[in-house]
Amino acid sequence: MKKNLIVLAFLLSVCFPVFAQDNVVYEQGGKVRVINPSSGFTAEQIRDKDVPVGVTAYIVASSDLPDQAYSSIWKIEDGKVVIDGSKLAVFQKDFREKKFDLVKFQGDLFTHIAEYSNVNLRLEFGAINTFAQNKDFAGIKQYLQFLVSQQIATEGDYGIIAAALLTQGIYLEKY
């Protein structure tokens, strides 16, 4: 059985080399560039032919590349492509904000309307909605803090609205 698996693995690597394809990677203009060699050319040939003069390039297996979803924040470190940790938090924040569903947020606000301590808080939903439309979550936080300081809202009200944002991955305290 083990011998059959070894033979199968060998055949797959010969017949389907794309599974272990080497790529040429280099940084240019603050971005990692990846070149996938086409059939008939080796990664070394592509590197010598296509990488700009004076730019250091590396050969990296496809399986060693990080998740493609994070390709905009890749960097090269010691010849390996890695996710730039210094850009990761901003990337994740931007991703969450792009996914923000205003209609769901509005629904969540009105679903909990009976739980708010002050019925006049509903009059402030227009302003909160405007901040949410503009994805200005720092503005929502600041406005809610203002409402609490003016006793229009309580900390509990703040928590209900923050929880409505949290259901979409927006953690208000980070703003």
Secondary structure, 3 states (H helix, E strand, C coil): CHHHHHHHHHHHHHHCHHHHCEEEEEEECCEEEEECCCCCCCHHHHHHHHCCCCCCEEEEEHHHCCCHHHHHHEEEECCEEEECHHHHHHHHHHHHHHHCCHHHHHHHHHHCHHHCCCHHHHHHHHHHHHHHHCCCHHHHHHHHHHHHHCCCCCHHHHHHHHHHHHCCCCCHHHC
